[in-house]
């Protein structure tokens, strides 16, 4: 399998508010940048959507080193939260539903295709690619070409 490096970031102008995501995908000497956004969403949704959109972009199963500054995303995967939520019918506790279930379910399907190593990077700390993703996300919000996040509640 090919090994791909991916950086992702999500941003919101207000939380909730207009949101964007930025992605940098690097394979050998090829670099691709992607971005998108929604009229009304949350920062956490943008962080997860960035990861989903990056993995959906890949045309075949890959080994992926995925960098994100989102502790929410990284911890949900690395600490097994997502598996516990799924096992408990998407409840965090006996009475509290997990947030962003639609996105976690979509991400799990993609993780069954790709071998993803999630790596946390500190945001706004001079990581060139993370800063680029943040820039892409924020610039996309400014375009106003935002979709409707139908599953945002």
trRosetta pair geometry for C-beta under 8 A, 3 or more apart (Angstrom, degrees):
i j d omega theta_ij theta_ji phi_ij phi_ji
1 60 7.8 -160 -138 122 84 102
1 61 5.8 -69 -123 113 125 87
1 62 5.6 160 171 -132 108 35
1 63 5.1 122 104 -19 119 87
1 115 7.0 113 88 23 161 118
2 27 6.4 14 166 -145 128 123
2 60 7.3 90 18 78 114 109
2 62 4.9 -40 74 -124 87 98
2 63 7.0 -156 97 33 39 78
3 27 7.9 156 90 -129 47 80
3 62 6.9 145 -106 -179 21 92
3 63 4.4 -27 -103 78 74 109
3 64 7.6 175 -156 -80 54 28
3 65 7.2 33 -179 -9 96 97
4 25 6.3 -12 179 -166 117 92
4 26 7.1 151 -167 76 67 49
4 27 4.9 -34 -113 -84 85 97
4 58 6.6 -152 18 -104 166 122
4 62 4.8 16 5 160 116 147
4 63 7.2 154 20 81 68 54
4 64 5.2 -20 69 -108 93 75
4 65 7.5 -165 93 29 46 68
5 25 7.5 149 84 -159 54 44
5 26 4.4 -16 66 63 103 102
5 27 7.5 178 25 -72 70 47
5 64 7.7 146 -99 -159 21 61
5 65 5.0 -19 -112 67 71 102
5 67 7.5 15 -176 -5 88 107
6 23 6.7 -23 -165 -164 97 95
6 24 7.1 158 -155 84 48 55
6 25 5.3 -9 -105 -106 83 71
6 26 7.6 -170 -75 23 38 70
6 54 4.7 106 -165 174 140 140
6 55 7.8 -61 -48 -64 177 63
6 64 5.8 -4 8 -167 117 110
6 65 7.2 165 27 83 67 51
6 66 4.7 -12 70 -112 106 75
6 67 7.0 -176 94 25 53 70
7 23 7.1 155 83 -156 59 45
7 24 4.4 8 50 51 105 102
7 66 7.8 163 -86 -160 26 53
7 67 4.7 -21 -107 69 73 107
7 68 7.6 156 -159 -75 52 48
7 121 7.9 -22 -132 24 100 145
7 129 4.0 169 -29 141 165 114
7 130 5.7 -128 -167 -76 126 54
7 132 7.2 77 95 64 142 101
7 133 5.1 -138 127 -41 102 133
8 21 6.9 -10 -169 -175 92 106
8 22 7.2 160 -154 87 47 54
8 23 5.3 -6 -105 -105 77 77
8 47 7.3 108 127 -159 110 57
8 50 3.7 141 -175 135 113 117
8 51 5.2 -173 61 -70 174 60
8 54 5.5 -104 -77 -27 119 143
8 66 6.8 1 2 -172 112 98
8 67 7.3 162 21 82 65 56
8 68 5.1 -17 65 -95 93 95
8 70 8.0 -42 99 6 99 118
8 133 5.9 155 -164 -153 16 150
9 21 6.8 169 90 -154 47 63
9 22 5.2 -3 58 56 93 95
9 47 7.3 -36 -160 -112 35 72
9 50 6.1 -174 54 -135 19 171
9 68 7.0 162 -82 -141 55 70
9 69 6.2 20 -109 27 98 106
9 70 7.7 159 -127 -33 55 99
9 123 7.3 117 -125 -119 120 111
9 130 6.2 106 -58 -162 128 68
9 133 3.6 126 14 122 109 115
9 134 4.8 -57 123 -68 160 62
9 136 7.7 125 59 55 105 95
9 137 5.4 -112 102 -18 93 140
10 19 6.6 7 -179 -179 97 113
10 20 7.3 173 -154 93 57 42
10 21 4.8 -26 -102 -101 74 85
10 22 8.0 -177 -82 20 32 66
10 43 5.8 137 114 -169 109 58
10 44 7.6 99 87 -137 149 6
10 45 7.3 -179 -170 86 155 46
10 46 2.7 146 -165 116 119 93
10 47 3.8 -113 20 -59 130 49
10 48 7.5 0 -39 17 152 45
10 49 6.7 99 -98 50 127 90
10 50 5.0 -142 -59 -20 87 124
10 70 6.9 32 28 -66 104 135
10 137 6.0 163 -143 -134 25 150
11 19 6.5 170 91 -152 48 69
11 20 5.3 -8 60 60 94 84
11 21 7.4 169 18 -86 70 38
11 22 7.7 24 -1 -3 109 101
11 43 6.8 -17 -147 -124 21 88
11 46 6.2 -98 32 125 30 158
11 134 6.2 97 -58 -150 128 68
11 137 4.0 130 14 125 110 126
11 138 5.2 -35 95 -68 165 74
11 141 6.7 -94 97 -28 109 134
12 15 4.7 101 94 -88 143 79
12 16 6.9 -98 -166 -148 143 36
12 17 5.1 119 172 58 97 93
12 18 7.0 153 -155 84 64 41
12 19 4.3 -28 -99 -97 78 93
12 20 7.9 169 -83 19 39 59
12 41 6.7 -137 -106 87 112 80
12 42 6.2 -40 -73 -169 156 30
12 43 4.2 -104 2 -68 120 76
12 46 6.1 -174 -54 -3 87 141
12 141 8.0 141 -137 -97 27 143
13 17 4.8 -113 84 125 59 133
13 18 4.9 -1 44 62 108 92
13 19 7.4 -161 13 -79 67 44
13 138 7.9 105 -63 -135 99 76
13 141 5.4 138 -19 172 120 149
14 17 2.7 110 70 -52 98 145
14 18 7.2 70 41 25 100 64
15 42 5.7 65 -162 -146 82 72
15 43 5.0 -25 -117 -15 123 105
16 19 7.9 -67 -158 -38 68 116
16 40 5.8 46 155 -175 120 79
16 41 6.2 -167 -149 98 97 16
16 42 5.0 -63 -97 -79 81 72
16 152 7.3 123 -135 177 139 133
17 40 6.8 -64 -152 -127 14 60
17 41 7.7 -44 70 53 34 53
18 37 6.7 42 173 160 84 126
18 38 7.2 -172 -151 94 54 50
18 39 5.8 -43 -107 -154 81 35
18 40 7.0 -40 -77 -75 46 42
18 41 7.6 38 -155 29 21 84
18 141 5.0 119 127 -151 112 101
18 146 5.8 -102 -147 -82 101 168
19 37 5.5 -170 100 -154 51 92
19 38 5.3 3 57 54 94 87
19 40 7.9 56 2 -177 96 11
19 41 4.0 -81 22 68 136 112
19 42 6.9 2 -65 62 150 11
19 43 6.8 -167 -121 -86 123 41
19 45 6.8 96 97 77 170 100
19 46 4.3 -138 170 -64 125 128
19 137 7.8 -33 175 -177 65 105
19 141 6.7 -66 -167 -94 9 111
19 146 7.9 114 53 -142 51 129
19 149 7.7 20 46 -40 120 141
20 35 6.3 10 180 -176 108 102
20 36 6.9 176 -149 95 71 32
20 37 3.5 -40 -98 -86 69 125
20 38 8.0 -177 -77 20 42 57
20 46 6.5 47 75 -143 23 135
20 136 7.5 -153 145 122 120 62
20 137 3.9 151 106 -173 97 64
20 138 6.3 -175 59 -65 136 19
20 139 7.5 -164 148 58 167 46
20 140 3.9 149 -142 73 133 108
20 141 4.2 -114 -23 -46 123 83
20 146 7.7 -97 -78 -104 83 105
21 35 6.4 179 88 -146 56 60
21 36 5.9 -4 50 58 94 75
21 37 6.6 170 9 -81 65 68
21 46 4.9 -173 -69 -173 92 86
21 47 7.7 174 -112 -81 107 21
21 49 5.4 -141 -41 94 154 100
21 50 3.7 -163 -164 -79 125 91
21 53 6.6 132 101 29 143 140
21 133 7.9 -28 176 -179 60 95
21 136 7.8 -9 126 107 39 101
21 137 5.1 -15 -131 -109 12 103
21 140 7.4 -29 45 51 41 151
22 33 7.4 -19 -168 -168 88 94
22 34 7.5 153 -158 85 43 54
22 35 4.9 -10 -103 -100 65 98
22 50 6.8 -2 53 -126 35 125
22 132 6.9 -157 149 125 136 61
22 133 3.7 161 99 -166 108 56
22 134 6.3 -111 39 -28 140 12
22 135 6.7 90 -102 64 169 52
22 136 2.9 124 -124 73 119 108
22 137 3.9 -101 -17 -37 96 78
22 138 7.9 -29 -34 6 129 61
22 139 8.0 72 -83 35 122 94
22 140 7.2 -180 -72 -4 83 122
23 32 8.0 -7 114 110 98 85
23 33 6.8 153 84 -157 62 47
23 34 4.2 -7 59 58 115 95
23 35 6.9 -171 20 -71 76 51
23 50 5.7 173 -70 -165 93 87
23 53 6.2 -135 -38 96 150 107
23 54 4.6 -174 -142 -82 135 99
23 57 7.5 155 129 -7 154 150
23 133 6.3 48 -79 -124 19 104
23 136 7.2 -99 23 96 42 153
24 31 6.9 -19 -168 -166 91 96
24 32 7.5 153 -157 81 45 49
24 33 5.6 -15 -102 -102 68 77
24 129 5.0 -127 63 -161 151 99
24 132 5.6 53 -54 94 137 126
24 133 5.8 -105 -8 -67 96 92
24 136 7.8 165 -52 -8 83 148
25 31 7.2 152 82 -157 55 46
25 32 4.5 -11 59 60 104 99
25 33 7.7 -169 21 -75 73 30
25 34 7.2 32 -7 -1 110 108
25 54 6.2 165 -74 -151 107 94
25 57 6.4 -127 -50 97 159 142
25 58 7.9 -171 -144 -71 143 82
26 30 7.2 157 -154 86 47 55
26 31 5.3 -8 -104 -105 77 76
26 32 7.9 -169 -72 24 38 66
26 129 7.9 -73 -23 -118 129 142
27 30 5.0 -12 67 62 84 104
32 57 7.4 -173 109 162 143 145
33 132 7.3 -97 -116 152 124 118
33 136 6.1 -155 -180 -98 113 146
34 53 6.3 -154 122 137 139 119
34 54 7.1 175 52 -90 133 66
34 57 6.4 -141 -37 -78 159 149
34 136 7.7 83 87 164 32 148
35 136 4.2 -148 -78 163 128 103
35 137 6.3 -159 -139 -81 107 41
35 139 7.0 0 171 72 170 95
35 140 4.2 -161 150 -57 121 135
36 49 7.7 -104 80 141 113 124
36 53 6.6 -174 26 -113 131 165
36 140 6.2 -158 -127 -174 2 155
36 147 7.3 -3 175 6 105 116
37 41 7.9 -150 -171 26 69 136
37 46 7.5 4 -123 -119 75 115
37 137 7.2 120 -80 -159 111 66
37 140 4.5 156 -18 125 123 115
37 141 5.5 -171 -147 -80 167 60
37 143 7.9 144 38 48 129 104
37 145 7.7 101 55 83 100 65
37 146 4.7 -57 106 -116 95 92
37 147 7.2 158 95 23 44 77
38 41 4.2 73 80 -27 129 129
38 45 7.7 -41 39 113 145 128
38 46 7.7 -146 27 -84 105 91
38 146 5.4 95 -168 -178 11 102
38 147 5.3 -48 -106 72 69 74
38 148 6.7 71 -153 -151 93 12
38 149 3.9 41 -166 -42 155 102
38 152 7.2 141 142 -23 150 140
39 146 4.4 139 -64 113 62 124
39 147 7.0 -128 -12 90 85 26
39 148 5.8 -17 25 -96 117 58
39 149 7.3 -150 45 2 68 84
40 148 7.6 5 35 -140 88 66
40 149 6.4 -127 79 35 61 107
40 152 6.2 -169 110 94 82 151
41 45 4.7 -115 179 76 107 136
41 46 6.1 114 116 -51 130 89
41 149 4.4 94 -83 -13 105 160
41 152 5.0 -129 -111 -85 65 150
42 45 4.7 99 56 5 80 101
42 46 7.1 -144 96 -5 45 86
42 152 7.0 160 -6 -137 85 116
43 46 5.7 -57 -152 36 34 112
43 47 6.5 37 151 -23 67 103
44 47 5.6 -49 -149 31 35 114
44 48 6.6 28 156 -12 66 104
44 70 7.5 126 -126 -154 60 128
44 72 5.2 -79 -127 127 102 168
44 99 6.8 45 105 115 148 133
44 100 6.3 -126 124 -41 110 145
45 48 6.0 -59 -151 40 33 106
45 49 5.9 32 154 -20 68 111
45 100 5.8 -173 -94 -108 76 119
45 103 6.4 177 -139 -37 72 155
45 149 6.6 64 144 -158 152 152
45 152 6.3 -31 -77 -96 171 103
46 49 5.6 -53 -137 40 31 112
46 50 6.3 41 158 -29 63 101
46 137 6.8 91 169 -152 132 129
47 50 5.9 -50 -155 25 27 114
47 51 7.2 22 150 -13 59 103
47 68 6.7 94 -167 -170 99 127
47 70 3.9 105 -160 -88 142 158
47 72 6.2 100 85 68 154 116
47 73 5.1 -141 142 -35 114 124
48 51 5.8 -57 -159 35 37 109
48 52 6.3 35 148 -18 70 107
48 70 8.0 -135 -52 127 56 165
48 72 7.9 -76 -52 114 93 112
48 73 5.9 176 -84 -97 66 108
48 100 5.9 132 13 170 162 146
48 103 4.3 79 126 151 140 140
48 104 7.1 -64 -149 -66 145 59
48 107 6.4 -89 -168 -52 99 136
49 52 5.4 -54 -144 39 36 113
49 53 6.0 34 159 -18 70 106
49 103 6.4 -80 -65 -128 68 129
50 53 6.1 -56 -143 38 25 107
50 54 6.4 28 156 -21 61 108
50 68 7.5 140 92 -115 125 112
50 133 7.3 73 -160 -173 143 123
50 137 7.5 -40 -87 -87 129 122
51 54 5.8 -57 -150 35 28 112
51 55 6.4 19 158 -11 65 109
51 66 6.6 67 -131 179 97 144
51 68 6.7 -26 -73 -73 109 142
51 73 6.0 158 -29 -158 145 144
51 107 6.3 30 104 -119 118 118
52 55 6.1 -64 -149 41 28 103
52 56 6.1 26 156 -19 66 111
52 103 6.5 -114 -40 -157 143 88
52 106 5.5 29 -128 117 134 118
52 107 5.6 -95 -82 -82 93 79
52 110 6.4 168 -132 -6 65 154
53 56 5.6 -53 -141 38 31 113
53 57 6.5 43 155 -33 62 102
54 57 5.8 -52 -159 21 30 117
54 58 7.7 34 148 -25 59 95
54 66 7.1 133 104 -126 146 114
55 58 6.0 -42 -163 15 42 113
55 64 7.1 -68 -103 -49 88 173
55 107 7.7 102 35 -135 149 67
55 110 4.2 88 123 175 142 139
55 111 7.8 -43 -146 -61 164 53
55 113 7.6 130 171 69 112 115
55 114 5.7 -134 -146 15 109 149
55 116 7.2 -43 -97 -77 125 137
56 110 6.7 -78 -61 -103 67 133
58 61 7.8 74 132 -111 127 14
58 62 5.2 -109 -162 5 145 128
58 64 7.5 -97 -61 -75 155 126
58 114 6.5 77 68 -83 156 133
61 113 5.3 -139 -100 168 89 75
61 114 5.7 -175 -150 -90 66 55
61 115 7.5 62 174 -6 98 81
62 114 5.4 -5 57 -131 68 104
62 115 7.4 -125 109 40 40 76
63 114 7.5 162 -95 -172 18 81
63 115 4.8 -23 -110 74 66 110
63 117 7.6 21 180 -6 84 103
64 114 5.3 21 -3 166 123 128
64 115 6.8 159 20 82 73 54
64 116 4.5 -17 69 -110 111 73
64 117 6.8 -173 93 27 56 68
65 117 5.1 -20 -110 68 62 110
65 119 6.2 11 -176 -4 85 129
66 116 5.4 -1 1 -165 127 105
66 117 6.8 160 22 76 74 51
66 118 5.5 -29 74 -106 102 57
66 119 6.7 160 81 23 46 79
67 119 4.9 -34 -98 78 68 102
67 120 7.8 118 -153 -130 63 8
67 121 5.0 27 -174 -13 108 123
67 127 7.7 -143 158 161 141 146
67 129 6.9 78 74 95 141 125
67 130 6.6 -97 131 -72 119 98
68 73 5.3 -38 118 76 158 134
68 74 5.9 -171 74 -53 110 98
68 118 6.9 -31 24 -160 111 92
68 119 7.6 134 22 74 64 53
68 120 6.6 -43 76 -112 69 54
68 121 7.1 160 77 27 19 85
69 120 7.0 85 -124 -164 33 71
69 121 5.4 -60 -80 79 76 75
69 122 6.5 43 -131 173 102 14
69 123 3.3 95 178 -62 155 93
69 124 7.8 92 -154 -2 164 65
69 127 8.0 173 -69 47 113 140
69 130 5.7 90 -40 -157 116 131
70 73 4.0 56 99 15 121 106
70 74 6.2 156 91 -9 65 87
70 120 7.9 -123 64 -122 39 88
71 74 5.7 -61 -136 49 33 107
71 75 5.3 27 167 -15 72 116
71 120 6.6 40 -94 -129 62 136
72 75 6.5 -56 -132 42 14 102
72 76 6.3 19 160 -24 55 112
73 76 5.9 -57 -147 31 25 113
73 77 6.8 10 160 -6 61 108
73 118 7.3 -151 130 -152 91 136
74 77 6.3 -70 -159 42 28 101
74 78 5.7 -2 165 4 70 120
74 118 5.2 171 -126 150 73 123
74 119 7.7 -58 -120 108 122 9
74 120 4.4 27 -115 -72 173 101
75 78 6.1 -63 -120 53 29 94
75 79 4.8 0 -172 8 71 123
75 81 6.4 43 131 -5 80 131
76 79 7.1 -29 -87 49 9 92
76 81 4.4 -81 -134 64 56 118
76 82 4.7 71 162 -45 92 96
76 104 7.2 -111 166 -114 141 114
77 80 7.9 18 166 -66 24 29
77 81 7.8 -37 -25 41 21 85
77 82 6.0 6 -87 6 49 130
77 111 7.8 -176 -128 -104 118 150
77 116 7.9 -64 -166 101 154 117
77 118 5.0 103 82 -2 143 159
78 118 5.8 -129 -50 74 102 123
80 83 4.8 -46 -167 38 79 116
80 84 6.0 81 135 -23 87 98
81 84 5.7 -61 -152 39 34 110
81 85 6.1 33 154 -20 70 106
81 92 8.0 -1 -168 -123 104 88
82 85 5.7 -51 -145 36 31 112
82 86 6.3 30 156 -18 64 106
82 104 5.5 -169 -136 -159 105 118
82 107 7.6 -84 -142 89 152 123
82 108 6.8 -178 158 -75 127 104
83 86 5.8 -54 -147 37 30 110
83 87 6.2 31 154 -19 64 109
84 87 5.7 -56 -145 39 30 113
84 88 6.1 10 160 -2 66 113
85 88 6.1 -70 -145 50 26 98
85 90 5.3 32 164 -127 92 44
85 91 6.9 -179 -145 57 67 27
85 92 6.2 -14 -103 -81 98 59
85 98 4.2 40 -148 -58 134 152
85 101 7.8 -149 152 -109 127 85
85 104 6.8 -11 90 143 140 164
86 89 8.0 38 -179 -74 30 15
86 90 6.6 20 -100 -69 38 67
86 104 7.5 -149 -64 135 97 121
86 105 7.9 132 -104 -93 106 73
86 108 7.0 85 -80 -84 148 158
88 91 4.5 -95 132 56 110 87
88 92 7.8 153 86 -63 141 9
90 97 6.1 18 127 -156 91 83
90 98 4.9 -107 -176 32 73 111
90 101 4.7 32 -154 -118 143 126
90 104 7.8 152 -121 70 103 136
91 94 6.7 41 151 -125 142 15
91 95 7.6 104 -160 30 123 9
91 96 6.5 117 -165 77 80 47
91 97 5.7 -64 -107 -104 63 44
91 98 6.5 -160 -119 -21 10 81
92 96 4.8 -41 57 99 103 103
92 97 7.0 55 3 130 87 14
92 98 5.0 126 -48 -81 88 70
93 96 4.4 44 41 32 97 102
97 101 7.2 -56 170 -45 106 127
98 101 5.7 112 85 -77 100 87
98 104 6.9 -23 130 9 137 157
100 103 4.5 -34 173 38 100 116
100 104 5.9 105 113 -24 87 93
101 104 5.7 -58 -144 39 33 109
101 105 6.2 34 159 -21 68 106
102 105 6.1 -58 -152 34 25 111
102 106 6.6 22 153 -15 61 108
102 151 4.4 -67 39 -177 165 156
103 106 5.6 -55 -148 38 35 110
103 107 6.1 36 153 -21 68 106
103 151 7.6 165 -40 99 82 142
104 107 5.5 -53 -145 37 32 113
104 108 6.4 39 154 -25 65 101
105 108 5.8 -48 -150 29 31 113
105 109 7.0 34 151 -19 60 100
106 109 5.9 -52 -158 29 35 113
106 110 6.8 28 149 -13 65 106
107 110 5.7 -59 -153 39 38 109
107 111 6.2 37 151 -21 71 107
108 111 5.6 -54 -144 37 33 112
108 112 6.7 40 153 -26 63 100
109 112 5.8 -52 -159 25 32 114
109 113 7.3 25 146 -14 61 104
110 113 5.6 -57 -158 34 42 110
110 114 6.2 -7 161 19 77 108
111 114 6.6 -69 -125 61 33 79
111 116 5.9 -82 -122 23 82 123
121 125 7.4 -155 159 54 85 117
121 127 5.0 28 167 -52 137 173
121 130 5.2 -141 100 -62 137 146
122 125 4.0 30 102 2 106 153
122 127 7.3 144 66 -19 66 123
123 127 8.0 -81 -120 33 30 118
123 130 6.3 -143 -119 161 58 131
123 134 7.1 112 -158 -72 102 135
124 131 7.4 97 -106 -96 42 86
124 134 7.3 74 -70 -70 76 172
125 130 7.7 11 46 78 78 143
126 131 7.1 -6 -132 -42 22 135
127 130 3.9 43 90 23 115 117
127 131 6.2 163 78 -17 57 87
128 131 5.9 -62 -149 37 23 111
128 132 6.4 26 153 -22 62 106
129 132 5.4 -48 -147 32 35 115
129 133 6.6 39 152 -20 64 100
130 133 5.7 -50 -151 33 34 112
130 134 6.5 36 150 -18 64 104
131 134 5.6 -52 -149 36 34 114
131 135 6.3 38 151 -21 65 105
132 135 5.5 -53 -150 35 32 114
132 136 6.4 34 152 -20 66 104
133 136 5.7 -51 -147 35 32 112
133 137 6.3 32 154 -19 65 105
134 137 5.8 -54 -148 36 30 111
134 138 6.3 22 157 -12 65 110
135 138 6.0 -61 -145 42 27 105
135 139 6.0 26 158 -19 65 111
136 139 5.9 -57 -143 38 26 110
136 140 6.4 28 157 -23 62 106
137 140 6.0 -57 -153 31 27 110
137 141 6.9 31 150 -21 61 101
138 141 5.7 -46 -155 27 37 115
138 142 6.9 37 149 -19 63 104
139 142 5.6 -56 -156 34 38 114
139 143 7.0 49 147 -33 66 95
140 143 5.6 -40 -157 13 41 116
140 145 7.5 -83 -169 61 76 92
140 146 7.8 111 146 -85 88 83
141 146 7.2 28 -130 -75 51 124
143 146 7.7 144 79 -43 87 74
149 152 3.9 52 109 -15 117 118
